């Protein structure tokens, strides 16, 4: 039991330290700010991360809509001079 030392006299804070922490107006203002719902929360549409996500999503959607290939451009027609080789015939 030699490891443990007990102090019979506790260390009390000084009067100067106690006076420095007695700012009750600051405590009341913090409590008032916590109870004010409009200051505590911000709507989702006003957050920059959400707005960035919406802009990115809309740009990707517009690119996919307007960048569809035309069906006529997608098919390649062989020219008359080219030779068609069928690899399945032996």
PyMOL CGO cylinders between C-alpha atoms (Angstrom):
from pymol import cmd
from pymol.cgo import CYLINDER

trace = [
    CYLINDER, 0.00, 0.00, 0.00, 2.95, 2.27, -0.18, 0.3, 1, 1, 1, 1, 1, 1,
    CYLINDER, 2.95, 2.27, -0.18, 2.06, 3.22, -3.79, 0.3, 1, 1, 1, 1, 1, 1,
    CYLINDER, 2.06, 3.22, -3.79, -0.93, 5.32, -2.85, 0.3, 1, 1, 1, 1, 1, 1,
    CYLINDER, -0.93, 5.32, -2.85, -0.70, 8.71, -1.17, 0.3, 1, 1, 1, 1, 1, 1,
    CYLINDER, -0.70, 8.71, -1.17, -3.78, 10.46, 0.11, 0.3, 1, 1, 1, 1, 1, 1,
    CYLINDER, -3.78, 10.46, 0.11, -3.94, 14.19, 0.70, 0.3, 1, 1, 1, 1, 1, 1,
    CYLINDER, -3.94, 14.19, 0.70, -6.01, 15.19, 3.66, 0.3, 1, 1, 1, 1, 1, 1,
    CYLINDER, -6.01, 15.19, 3.66, -5.98, 18.87, 2.70, 0.3, 1, 1, 1, 1, 1, 1,
    CYLINDER, -5.98, 18.87, 2.70, -7.53, 19.58, -0.71, 0.3, 1, 1, 1, 1, 1, 1,
    CYLINDER, -7.53, 19.58, -0.71, -6.26, 22.32, -3.01, 0.3, 1, 1, 1, 1, 1, 1,
    CYLINDER, -6.26, 22.32, -3.01, -8.89, 25.03, -3.21, 0.3, 1, 1, 1, 1, 1, 1,
    CYLINDER, -8.89, 25.03, -3.21, -8.91, 27.54, -6.06, 0.3, 1, 1, 1, 1, 1, 1,
    CYLINDER, -8.91, 27.54, -6.06, -7.82, 31.07, -5.25, 0.3, 1, 1, 1, 1, 1, 1,
    CYLINDER, -7.82, 31.07, -5.25, -10.26, 33.96, -4.98, 0.3, 1, 1, 1, 1, 1, 1,
    CYLINDER, -10.26, 33.96, -4.98, -8.77, 35.55, -8.10, 0.3, 1, 1, 1, 1, 1, 1,
    CYLINDER, -8.77, 35.55, -8.10, -9.39, 32.38, -10.15, 0.3, 1, 1, 1, 1, 1, 1,
    CYLINDER, -9.39, 32.38, -10.15, -12.99, 32.21, -8.92, 0.3, 1, 1, 1, 1, 1, 1,
    CYLINDER, -12.99, 32.21, -8.92, -13.64, 35.87, -9.80, 0.3, 1, 1, 1, 1, 1, 1,
    CYLINDER, -13.64, 35.87, -9.80, -12.24, 35.35, -13.31, 0.3, 1, 1, 1, 1, 1, 1,
    CYLINDER, -12.24, 35.35, -13.31, -14.80, 32.60, -13.96, 0.3, 1, 1, 1, 1, 1, 1,
    CYLINDER, -14.80, 32.60, -13.96, -17.81, 34.58, -12.64, 0.3, 1, 1, 1, 1, 1, 1,
    CYLINDER, -17.81, 34.58, -12.64, -18.89, 36.04, -16.00, 0.3, 1, 1, 1, 1, 1, 1,
    CYLINDER, -18.89, 36.04, -16.00, -22.61, 35.30, -15.82, 0.3, 1, 1, 1, 1, 1, 1,
    CYLINDER, -22.61, 35.30, -15.82, -23.53, 37.46, -18.81, 0.3, 1, 1, 1, 1, 1, 1,
    CYLINDER, -23.53, 37.46, -18.81, -21.39, 35.24, -21.03, 0.3, 1, 1, 1, 1, 1, 1,
    CYLINDER, -21.39, 35.24, -21.03, -23.07, 32.12, -19.67, 0.3, 1, 1, 1, 1, 1, 1,
    CYLINDER, -23.07, 32.12, -19.67, -26.54, 33.58, -20.25, 0.3, 1, 1, 1, 1, 1, 1,
    CYLINDER, -26.54, 33.58, -20.25, -25.62, 34.56, -23.82, 0.3, 1, 1, 1, 1, 1, 1,
    CYLINDER, -25.62, 34.56, -23.82, -24.33, 31.03, -24.56, 0.3, 1, 1, 1, 1, 1, 1,
    CYLINDER, -24.33, 31.03, -24.56, -27.55, 29.54, -23.20, 0.3, 1, 1, 1, 1, 1, 1,
    CYLINDER, -27.55, 29.54, -23.20, -29.62, 31.96, -25.28, 0.3, 1, 1, 1, 1, 1, 1,
    CYLINDER, -29.62, 31.96, -25.28, -27.67, 31.00, -28.43, 0.3, 1, 1, 1, 1, 1, 1,
    CYLINDER, -27.67, 31.00, -28.43, -28.23, 27.32, -27.76, 0.3, 1, 1, 1, 1, 1, 1,
    CYLINDER, -28.23, 27.32, -27.76, -31.96, 27.81, -27.42, 0.3, 1, 1, 1, 1, 1, 1,
    CYLINDER, -31.96, 27.81, -27.42, -32.26, 29.91, -30.59, 0.3, 1, 1, 1, 1, 1, 1,
    CYLINDER, -32.26, 29.91, -30.59, -33.23, 27.35, -33.24, 0.3, 1, 1, 1, 1, 1, 1,
    CYLINDER, -33.23, 27.35, -33.24, -32.69, 29.64, -36.24, 0.3, 1, 1, 1, 1, 1, 1,
    CYLINDER, -32.69, 29.64, -36.24, -29.07, 30.35, -35.30, 0.3, 1, 1, 1, 1, 1, 1,
    CYLINDER, -29.07, 30.35, -35.30, -28.35, 26.76, -34.31, 0.3, 1, 1, 1, 1, 1, 1,
    CYLINDER, -28.35, 26.76, -34.31, -29.46, 25.15, -37.58, 0.3, 1, 1, 1, 1, 1, 1,
    CYLINDER, -29.46, 25.15, -37.58, -28.87, 26.05, -41.19, 0.3, 1, 1, 1, 1, 1, 1,
    CYLINDER, -28.87, 26.05, -41.19, -31.14, 24.83, -44.01, 0.3, 1, 1, 1, 1, 1, 1,
    CYLINDER, -31.14, 24.83, -44.01, -29.73, 22.17, -46.28, 0.3, 1, 1, 1, 1, 1, 1,
    CYLINDER, -29.73, 22.17, -46.28, -30.05, 24.28, -49.42, 0.3, 1, 1, 1, 1, 1, 1,
    CYLINDER, -30.05, 24.28, -49.42, -27.81, 26.99, -47.90, 0.3, 1, 1, 1, 1, 1, 1,
    CYLINDER, -27.81, 26.99, -47.90, -24.89, 24.67, -47.17, 0.3, 1, 1, 1, 1, 1, 1,
    CYLINDER, -24.89, 24.67, -47.17, -22.04, 24.98, -49.71, 0.3, 1, 1, 1, 1, 1, 1,
    CYLINDER, -22.04, 24.98, -49.71, -21.33, 21.24, -49.84, 0.3, 1, 1, 1, 1, 1, 1,
    CYLINDER, -21.33, 21.24, -49.84, -24.93, 20.47, -50.78, 0.3, 1, 1, 1, 1, 1, 1,
    CYLINDER, -24.93, 20.47, -50.78, -24.98, 23.19, -53.44, 0.3, 1, 1, 1, 1, 1, 1,
    CYLINDER, -24.98, 23.19, -53.44, -21.73, 21.86, -54.92, 0.3, 1, 1, 1, 1, 1, 1,
    CYLINDER, -21.73, 21.86, -54.92, -23.21, 18.37, -55.08, 0.3, 1, 1, 1, 1, 1, 1,
    CYLINDER, -23.21, 18.37, -55.08, -26.33, 19.65, -56.87, 0.3, 1, 1, 1, 1, 1, 1,
    CYLINDER, -26.33, 19.65, -56.87, -24.23, 21.60, -59.41, 0.3, 1, 1, 1, 1, 1, 1,
    CYLINDER, -24.23, 21.60, -59.41, -22.02, 18.57, -60.08, 0.3, 1, 1, 1, 1, 1, 1,
    CYLINDER, -22.02, 18.57, -60.08, -25.04, 16.32, -60.48, 0.3, 1, 1, 1, 1, 1, 1,
    CYLINDER, -25.04, 16.32, -60.48, -26.72, 18.71, -62.89, 0.3, 1, 1, 1, 1, 1, 1,
    CYLINDER, -26.72, 18.71, -62.89, -23.56, 19.08, -65.01, 0.3, 1, 1, 1, 1, 1, 1,
    CYLINDER, -23.56, 19.08, -65.01, -23.19, 15.30, -65.28, 0.3, 1, 1, 1, 1, 1, 1,
    CYLINDER, -23.19, 15.30, -65.28, -26.86, 14.96, -66.22, 0.3, 1, 1, 1, 1, 1, 1,
    CYLINDER, -26.86, 14.96, -66.22, -26.60, 17.63, -68.92, 0.3, 1, 1, 1, 1, 1, 1,
    CYLINDER, -26.60, 17.63, -68.92, -23.49, 16.00, -70.38, 0.3, 1, 1, 1, 1, 1, 1,
    CYLINDER, -23.49, 16.00, -70.38, -25.22, 12.63, -70.53, 0.3, 1, 1, 1, 1, 1, 1,
    CYLINDER, -25.22, 12.63, -70.53, -28.34, 14.08, -72.12, 0.3, 1, 1, 1, 1, 1, 1,
    CYLINDER, -28.34, 14.08, -72.12, -26.69, 16.19, -74.81, 0.3, 1, 1, 1, 1, 1, 1,
    CYLINDER, -26.69, 16.19, -74.81, -23.75, 13.92, -75.61, 0.3, 1, 1, 1, 1, 1, 1,
    CYLINDER, -23.75, 13.92, -75.61, -25.72, 10.95, -76.94, 0.3, 1, 1, 1, 1, 1, 1,
    CYLINDER, -25.72, 10.95, -76.94, -24.28, 9.71, -80.23, 0.3, 1, 1, 1, 1, 1, 1,
    CYLINDER, -24.28, 9.71, -80.23, -26.50, 9.89, -83.30, 0.3, 1, 1, 1, 1, 1, 1,
    CYLINDER, -26.50, 9.89, -83.30, -27.57, 6.48, -84.62, 0.3, 1, 1, 1, 1, 1, 1,
    CYLINDER, -27.57, 6.48, -84.62, -26.34, 7.38, -88.10, 0.3, 1, 1, 1, 1, 1, 1,
    CYLINDER, -26.34, 7.38, -88.10, -22.85, 8.25, -86.84, 0.3, 1, 1, 1, 1, 1, 1,
    CYLINDER, -22.85, 8.25, -86.84, -22.61, 5.12, -84.71, 0.3, 1, 1, 1, 1, 1, 1,
    CYLINDER, -22.61, 5.12, -84.71, -22.90, 2.69, -87.63, 0.3, 1, 1, 1, 1, 1, 1,
    CYLINDER, -22.90, 2.69, -87.63, -19.87, 2.44, -89.83, 0.3, 1, 1, 1, 1, 1, 1,
    CYLINDER, -19.87, 2.44, -89.83, -20.66, 1.62, -93.43, 0.3, 1, 1, 1, 1, 1, 1,
    CYLINDER, -20.66, 1.62, -93.43, -17.97, -0.25, -95.34, 0.3, 1, 1, 1, 1, 1, 1,
    CYLINDER, -17.97, -0.25, -95.34, -16.85, 1.42, -98.51, 0.3, 1, 1, 1, 1, 1, 1,
    CYLINDER, -16.85, 1.42, -98.51, -17.28, -0.26, -101.88, 0.3, 1, 1, 1, 1, 1, 1,
    CYLINDER, -17.28, -0.26, -101.88, -13.55, -0.75, -102.30, 0.3, 1, 1, 1, 1, 1, 1,
    CYLINDER, -13.55, -0.75, -102.30, -13.05, -2.57, -98.99, 0.3, 1, 1, 1, 1, 1, 1,
    CYLINDER, -13.05, -2.57, -98.99, -13.04, -6.33, -98.78, 0.3, 1, 1, 1, 1, 1, 1,
    CYLINDER, -13.04, -6.33, -98.78, -15.25, -8.08, -96.23, 0.3, 1, 1, 1, 1, 1, 1,
    CYLINDER, -15.25, -8.08, -96.23, -13.57, -11.09, -94.59, 0.3, 1, 1, 1, 1, 1, 1,
    CYLINDER, -13.57, -11.09, -94.59, -15.63, -13.66, -92.73, 0.3, 1, 1, 1, 1, 1, 1,
    CYLINDER, -15.63, -13.66, -92.73, -13.51, -15.22, -90.04, 0.3, 1, 1, 1, 1, 1, 1,
    CYLINDER, -13.51, -15.22, -90.04, -15.99, -18.05, -89.33, 0.3, 1, 1, 1, 1, 1, 1,
    CYLINDER, -15.99, -18.05, -89.33, -15.58, -19.72, -92.70, 0.3, 1, 1, 1, 1, 1, 1,
    CYLINDER, -15.58, -19.72, -92.70, -12.76, -22.18, -93.14, 0.3, 1, 1, 1, 1, 1, 1,
]
cmd.load_cgo(trace, "trace")
